[in-house]
Amino acid sequence: MSSPTRRDGRGDTPPPWTGSSEIEVLRGFLDHLRISIVTKVDGTPEPQVRTAAVPSGTNLLGLLNHLTYVERSVFLGEHVADWQATFRAAPADSVAGVVVRYRDAVKRVNGVLDGCADLSAPVPRARPGRPAPSIRWALTHLIEETGRHAGHADILRELIDGTTGR
């Protein structure tokens, strides 16, 4: 799919036109954001992909690593002991390796979502010892979390090499 070009030369892909059901719209927007963040990380050269450009230490590879943990925690019930640590990829982690782990988490989460018809139902694999949120809440949270970090990634990537858009 080609990206429309704006007058200022930025290429961008607009939000998706999905089916009319609530779950199709939510999943369509989530998938759109997932692709956006992977696009920002994939192809960014070392060491810039893991170099912090802001005082908080935020970097592109760390954002994608963090979102991998978010996907697995919210929908697969995996426990995360130290959320702050998820913002750092291990020095031995390659960009390709983090991208593969993220895509694997997305595939596993989509497999869970494929079996969910009622957005009011609890997520099927809640975190142990915690009440299960509704699928609607979990999807909305993941859209918010992924969208926020995709915005961070957009700014970081522009600072690295001027790349903008999705």
C-alpha positions in Angstrom: 0.0 0.0 0.0 1.5 3.4 -0.9 1.5 6.3 1.5 -0.1 9.5 0.5 2.4 12.4 0.5 1.6 15.6 2.2 2.5 19.0 0.8 5.5 19.2 3.2 6.9 15.9 1.7 6.1 13.7 4.7 4.8 10.3 3.8 2.0 9.1 6.1 -0.5 6.3 6.3 -3.9 7.4 7.6 -5.9 5.3 10.2 -7.5 2.2 8.7 -11.0 1.9 7.4 -12.1 -1.3 9.1 -15.4 -3.2 9.5 -18.3 -1.7 11.3 -18.2 -3.7 14.5 -16.6 -2.4 17.6 -14.0 -5.2 17.8 -13.1 -4.7 14.1 -12.5 -1.0 14.7 -10.5 -1.5 17.9 -8.3 -4.3 16.4 -7.8 -2.3 13.2 -6.5 0.7 15.1 -4.3 -1.4 17.3 -2.8 -3.2 14.3 -2.2 0.2 12.6 -0.3 1.4 15.7 1.6 -1.9 16.0 2.8 -1.5 12.4 3.7 2.1 13.0 6.1 1.4 15.9 7.8 -1.6 14.2 8.3 0.7 11.1 10.0 3.3 13.3 12.4 0.7 14.9 13.1 -1.6 12.1 15.9 -0.3 9.9 17.2 2.2 12.5 21.0 1.8 12.6 23.0 0.8 15.7 23.9 2.4 18.0 21.2 5.1 17.4 18.3 2.6 17.8 19.3 2.2 21.5 20.7 5.7 22.1 18.6 7.9 24.4 17.8 11.3 22.9 15.9 12.6 25.9 16.8 12.8 29.6 14.5 10.0 30.6 16.7 7.5 28.7 13.9 6.6 26.2 15.2 4.9 23.1 13.6 3.2 20.1 14.6 -0.3 20.8 13.6 0.0 24.5 10.1 1.2 23.5 9.5 -1.8 21.3 10.9 -4.1 24.0 8.5 -2.5 26.5 5.5 -2.9 24.2 6.3 -6.6 23.9 6.0 -7.0 27.6 2.8 -4.9 27.7 1.1 -7.2 25.0 2.1 -10.3 26.9 1.1 -9.0 30.3 -2.3 -7.6 29.3 -3.5 -10.4 27.1 -1.4 -13.5 28.0 -1.3 -13.0 31.7 2.5 -12.9 32.0 3.9 -11.3 35.1 6.4 -8.4 34.9 8.4 -7.9 38.0 10.1 -4.6 36.9 8.3 -2.5 34.4 11.1 0.1 34.2 13.5 -2.5 33.2 11.3 -3.4 30.2 12.3 -0.1 28.6 15.8 -1.4 28.0 16.8 -4.1 25.5 19.7 -6.2 26.6 23.0 -5.3 25.0 23.1 -8.6 23.2 19.6 -8.1 21.7 19.6 -7.2 18.0 17.0 -5.0 16.4 15.8 -8.0 14.4 15.6 -10.1 17.5 13.4 -7.5 19.4 11.2 -7.1 16.3 10.7 -10.8 16.0 9.8 -11.1 19.8 7.3 -8.2 19.4 5.7 -9.8 16.3 5.5 -13.1 18.1 3.8 -11.5 21.0 1.4 -9.7 18.6 0.6 -13.1 16.9 0.0 -14.8 20.2 -2.3 -12.0 21.4 -4.2 -11.9 18.1 -4.7 -15.7 18.5 -6.4 -15.0 21.9 -8.4 -12.2 20.4 -9.6 -14.3 17.5 -11.5 -16.4 20.1 -13.1 -13.4 21.8 -16.5 -12.3 20.4 -17.9 -10.5 23.5 -15.9 -7.3 24.4 -17.5 -7.3 27.8 -16.1 -10.7 28.7 -12.9 -10.8 30.8 -9.6 -11.4 29.1 -9.1 -15.2 29.0 -5.6 -15.1 30.4 -5.6 -12.6 33.2 -2.6 -12.0 35.4 -2.6 -14.3 38.5 -4.0 -12.7 41.6 -5.6 -9.8 39.8 -9.1 -9.3 38.5 -9.4 -9.8 34.8 -10.2 -6.6 32.9 -12.8 -6.8 30.1 -11.5 -7.4 26.6 -12.8 -3.9 25.7 -10.7 -2.3 28.5 -7.7 -4.3 27.5 -7.9 -3.4 23.8 -8.4 0.3 24.6 -5.5 0.2 27.1 -3.2 -1.4 24.5 -4.3 1.2 21.8 -3.5 4.0 24.3 -0.2 2.5 25.3 1.0 1.6 21.8 -0.2 5.0 20.4 1.6 6.9 23.1 4.9 5.1 22.5 4.5 5.2 18.7 4.4 9.0 19.1 7.6 8.9 21.2 9.1 6.6 18.6 8.2 9.1 15.8 10.0 11.9 17.5 13.0 9.8 18.4 13.3 8.5 14.8 13.0 12.0 13.4 15.9 13.1 15.7 18.0 10.2 14.5 17.7 10.6 10.7 14.8 12.9 9.8 12.4 10.0 9.0 8.8 11.0 9.6 5.4 9.5 9.0 4.3 5.9 9.4 
